[in-house]
Protein backbone atom coordinates (compact mmCIF):
# COMPACT_ATOMS: atom_id res chain seq x y z
CA UNK A 1 0.00 0.00 0.00
CA UNK A 2 2.75 2.45 0.98
CA UNK A 3 4.59 1.75 -2.29
CA UNK A 4 1.45 2.67 -4.25
CA UNK A 5 1.06 5.82 -2.15
CA UNK A 6 4.64 6.86 -2.94
CA UNK A 7 4.00 6.36 -6.65
CA UNK A 8 0.80 8.40 -6.42
CA UNK A 9 2.63 11.14 -4.52
CA UNK A 10 5.35 11.24 -7.17
CA UNK A 11 2.78 11.48 -9.97
CA UNK A 12 0.88 14.15 -8.05
CA UNK A 13 4.00 16.31 -7.63
CA UNK A 14 4.68 15.99 -11.37
CA UNK A 15 1.13 17.18 -12.07
CA UNK A 16 1.61 20.11 -9.68
CA UNK A 17 4.81 21.05 -11.52
CA UNK A 18 2.93 20.85 -14.82
CA UNK A 19 0.12 22.96 -13.36
CA UNK A 20 2.56 25.63 -12.19
CA UNK A 21 4.24 25.70 -15.61
CA UNK A 22 0.92 25.98 -17.45
CA UNK A 23 -0.26 28.65 -15.00
CA UNK A 24 2.45 31.00 -16.33
CA UNK A 25 0.64 31.09 -19.69
CA UNK A 26 -2.65 32.95 -19.30
CA UNK A 27 -4.00 31.59 -22.60
CA UNK A 28 -3.98 28.14 -20.97
CA UNK A 29 -6.50 28.99 -18.22
CA UNK A 30 -8.95 26.32 -19.39
CA UNK A 31 -6.21 23.71 -19.10
CA UNK A 32 -5.48 24.99 -15.59
CA UNK A 33 -9.01 24.10 -14.56
CA UNK A 34 -8.73 20.67 -16.19
CA UNK A 35 -5.37 19.93 -14.54
CA UNK A 36 -6.65 21.16 -11.17
CA UNK A 37 -9.63 18.81 -11.55
CA UNK A 38 -7.28 15.92 -12.36
CA UNK A 39 -5.08 16.68 -9.32
CA UNK A 40 -8.08 16.87 -6.99
CA UNK A 41 -9.02 13.58 -5.32
CA UNK A 42 -12.18 12.12 -6.86
N, C-alpha and C positions, 0 to 999 in steps of 0.2 A: 504493500500500500504506500509506504513512504517513498519508494522508488518512483512510483507513478506520480506522487505529489511533487517530487523534485522535477520530473520531466514537465509537468503541467506548469510549475513555477517558472522554469526556464523558458517555455513557450510564451507564457504570459509576459515576461519581461521583454522578450523579443517583440511582442505585439505593442507593448508600451513604447518601446524605442521607435517602432514604425509609426505609431500614433503621434509621437512628439515630432518626428521628421515631417510627416504629412501636415501637421498643424502649422508649420512654418509657411505653408503655401495656402493662402486664403481661398484660392480657387478650388481647393480640395475639401471645402467644408462639409459637403455631403458625404465624402468618404470618411471624414472624422466621425460623423454620427454612426456610420456603419461599423467602423473599427471599434468605437466605444461600445456599441451594442455587442460586438463579438467578444470583447474583453470582459464585459459584465457577465457574472454567473447567471445561468439560465434558471 
